[in-house]
């Protein structure tokens, strides 16, 4: 069986019970919505997305936060949409071995996934794997930089150990993807508390029992769907 792996740096050490002191700030969605609409602004959304696509690591943290959280104000934002491309990729991971054609199929379908969710760490991980096997070093560097920017942006919003310091995500799938980046295993229990998702963790060296995620944009989108 082919086992998916990640080329992202594991960041679990940051989440130790006594090591939760990095700086973070809750996103101001109203401010972000206003800034990304100004064509003359350093936060104009189209420009930010172009720079992200090119893996421009000179994007400041504020620009990255406007990019990620600003996506919730784009017409294509759909946090509960499910892609059929995931089903197309699933057979790949049950094969005893993969060949070049398989790697290119992975790239094709994961690219389609990224068009639906440009911040999917899972889809990027698939592309990292396939490009690494195909020795596409430039693509590996590009994807690693983009994935790193997303992880850093998520970590800029909180440390996840309480509702007050929750990670802010724009898609519930990003919760589980972030667990994988940190090297944690899902403990099997998910609960919605107000506008926070609480995910329990399997036993870990850091002694963290659960992580909290603010999912306000997801719930707002769901409410809009029912109001239509």
Number of C-alpha atoms within 10 A of each C-alpha: 10 11 10 11 12 18 16 19 12 14 15 16 13 16 20 15 13 9 11 14 11 11 10 15 13 15 17 11 16 9 11 22 20 12 18 23 15 12 12 9 11 16 25 21 25 13 15 21 19 11 15 22 13 13 19 16 15 10 17 12 14 14 20 23 25 26 26 20 20 27 23 20 15 10 7 11 18 17 20 13 10 10 13 11 15 14 10 13 18 11 9 19 13 12 12 9 10 15 10 11 9 15 19 15 16 23 21 14 21 24 18 17 21 16 12 17 19 17 22 19 26 23 22 25 22 22 26 26 20 23 21 17 15 14 11 12 13 11 15 22 15 18 23 21 17 21 22 17 23 21 20 14 24 25 20 21 21 26 26 23 20 15 19 14 18 23 28 28 22 24 23 16 14 20 22 17 18 20 18 20 18 18 15 21 14 17 13 9 11 15 11 13 12 10 16 21 22 22 22 18 19 16 14 13 12 15 13 17 14 18 24 27 29 29 22 17 21 20 17 12 16 14 11 10 9 7 7 5
